[in-house]
Amino acid sequence: MKAAAFEYVRAASLPEALRELNSAKPISGSQSMGPMLNLRLARPGRVVDVSRIADLRTVSEAGDFVRVGAAVTHAEIEDGKHALLRHPYMQHVAGGIAYRAIRNRGTIGGSLAHADPAADWPLALSALDARLELSKAGGTRHVRASEFMLGAFTTLLGEGEIITAILLPKLGPTLRWGYYKLCRKTGEFAHASAAAAFDARTGLARVVLGALDGPPAALDELARQIAQHGPAAASEDALAQAVASAMPNADSIDRSIHTAALERCLAQAFGTSSANRA
C-alpha cells in the first residue's frame, strides 16, 4: 500500500519543529513511521521532518551524562562516529539492529518513540538507567528510560512532544555488561531478549528482560542478588523464578526461551571474554 496524502515540512531548527508539532507528526529516519504510513496505520495530514536539525544530531558531555541527540542513527553509533559513544555495549547493541540499510537511516530516538516491545534501544537503555529528554513548545522535561514506555507502541509522549535527546550515563572500563537476543534469523525482531549492566564504581546493578507483551521488565531482586553475591547468585532456579515473576501469564515455552536469553546475557556479562568490557 501507499501512504494517504499528507503535507511534508522539513524543519530547519528545533524551535520551528516544536511549533509545527502542534499540528503535525514528526519523522526522521522513517524506519518506523514510514511503514506505519504505507500501511495506513498512521494517517497524519502533516508530517515534519526533523532529521537534519543540528540540535538532534549532536553528541556532547552533560555533567555525568553523555547527551545523545535523538536523530543520531544506529549506524553512527555502530561505527563509533562519535567519540563519546565508542563503547562496546553501545556499538554491540546498535550493530545488531535489523540490517545495515535500516541502521543507516533509523535513529535512536525514533526507535524509542515507536516503542515496539521487541526493539533494542528501550531494553538497552533501561539496563543503563538512562534518561530521556522530552521537549515541546512549552518546555522540556526528563524521564527515566525505564518509565518511558507504558505498553506496546504506547509512551509518555504528550501532544506536540518529541524525544530530543538521550542522557546516557558515562560508560567506563568498570562496566560489566551483557546483551543477548534470540531471533529466528538475522535482522528480525527478537523473540526474547535480555540486558544486564553492573558497575561497582557507580553502584549500577540492572538486569532487564525484553521482547515481552509490553515494556521491558526490570528484574530488580535478581540484580541485587548478583551485585551482592556475584554471578553464583544467577542459579538456574533464580533465573527461572525471575522470568516467571516478569511473565506471569506466559506459557512454559515462552518462559523457557526468555530464560535462555537471560542466561546467555549474564554469561556474556561475567564470562572470560574481553568483549564484555570496555
Secondary structure, 3 states (H helix, E strand, C coil): CCCCCCEEEECCCHHHHHHHCCCCEEECCCCCHHHHHHCCCCCCCEEEECCCCHHHCCEEEECCEEEEECCCEHHHHHCCCCHHHCCHHHHHHHHCCCCHHHHHHCEHHHHHHHCCCCCHHHHHHHHCCCEEEEEECCEEEEEEHHHHEEECCEECCCCCCEEEEEEEECCCCCCEEEEEEECCCCCCCCCEEEEEEEECCCCEEEEEEECCCCCCEECHHHHHHHHHHCHHHCCHHHHHHHHHHHCCCCCHHHHHHHHHHHHHHHHHHHCCCHHHEC
